[in-house]
Amino acid sequence: MNDGGMNDCMASRKKTFAANTASIGVAQPQHDEIALRAYQFFLQRGCVHGRDLEDWLQAERALLTKIPKKSARRRKSEPLGLSVS
């Protein structure tokens, strides 16, 4: 795939990702966070080219597991560092 096609694919994927995460109330990782994590996956694989979309999607999944849902924020009555299960 040429660079233009990949850019179109990534733009479309980012738009779909944003819509999906917003609809279920999940905070979205920032573009720079995803890019950095994807680059880390690239390095871990020994800098093998051609799997950038796979790295990007893996980075999104990894970051989403670390970001709490908006509704899971600490309640005012909760002491700091403790959460209600």
ZABA-552934 format. One record per residue (C-alpha): x, y, z; residue number from 1; residue in three letters. Coordinates in steps of 0.5 Angstrom, whole numbers, plus 2048, in hexadecimal, padded with zeros to 3 digits. Example, Ala and Ser with C-alpha at 12.3 -4.5 7.8 and 13.67 -1.06 7.14 Angstrom:
BEGIN
     X     Y     Z   num   residuo
   819   7F7   810     1       ALA
   81B   7FE   80E     2       SER
***
This chain:
BEGIN
     X     Y     Z   num   residuo
   800   800   800     1       MET
   803   807   7FE     2       ASN
   803   80C   804     3       ASP
   7FD   810   801     4       GLY
   7F9   80A   802     5       GLY
   7FC   808   809     6       MET
   7FB   810   80B     7       ASN
   7F3   80F   809     8       ASP
   7F3   808   80C     9       CYS
   7F6   80B   813    10       MET
   7F1   811   813    11       ALA
   7EB   80D   812    12       SER
   7ED   808   817    13       ARG
   7EE   80E   81C    14       LYS
   7E8   811   81A    15       LYS
   7E4   80A   81C    16       THR
   7E8   809   822    17       PHE
   7E6   810   825    18       ALA
   7DF   80F   823    19       ALA
   7DF   808   826    20       ASN
   7E2   80A   82D    21       THR
   7DE   810   82E    22       ALA
   7D8   80C   82D    23       SER
   7D9   808   832    24       ILE
   7DC   80D   837    25       GLY
   7E4   80B   837    26       VAL
   7E9   811   837    27       ALA
   7ED   811   831    28       GLN
   7F5   810   831    29       PRO
   7F8   816   82D    30       GLN
   7FB   815   826    31       HIS
   802   816   829    32       ASP
   801   811   82E    33       GLU
   7FF   80C   829    34       ILE
   804   80E   824    35       ALA
   80A   80D   82A    36       LEU
   807   806   82C    37       ARG
   806   804   825    38       ALA
   80E   806   824    39       TYR
   80F   802   82A    40       GLN
   80C   7FC   827    41       PHE
   810   7FD   821    42       PHE
   816   7FD   825    43       LEU
   815   7F7   829    44       GLN
   814   7F3   822    45       ARG
   81B   7F5   820    46       GLY
   819   7FB   81B    47       CYS
   815   7F6   816    48       VAL
   812   7FB   811    49       HIS
   80B   7FA   80E    50       GLY
   807   7F9   815    51       ARG
   805   800   816    52       ASP
   7FE   7FF   816    53       LEU
   7FE   7F9   81B    54       GLU
   803   7FD   820    55       ASP
   7FE   802   820    56       TRP
   7F8   7FE   821    57       LEU
   7FC   7FA   827    58       GLN
   7FE   801   82A    59       ALA
   7F7   803   82A    60       GLU
   7F4   7FD   82D    61       ARG
   7FA   7FD   832    62       ALA
   7F9   804   834    63       LEU
   7F1   803   835    64       LEU
   7F2   7FE   83A    65       THR
   7F6   803   83E    66       LYS
   7F1   809   83E    67       ILE
   7EB   809   842    68       PRO
   7E4   80A   840    69       LYS
   7E1   811   841    70       LYS
   7DC   80E   846    71       SER
   7E1   80B   84A    72       ALA
   7E4   811   84D    73       ARG
   7E5   812   854    74       ARG
   7DF   814   858    75       ARG
   7E0   81A   85D    76       LYS
   7DE   816   863    77       SER
   7E4   811   861    78       GLU
   7EA   812   865    79       PRO
   7F0   813   860    80       LEU
   7F4   80C   85E    81       GLY
   7EE   808   85F    82       LEU
   7E8   806   85B    83       SER
   7E1   803   85C    84       VAL
   7E1   7FC   859    85       SER
***
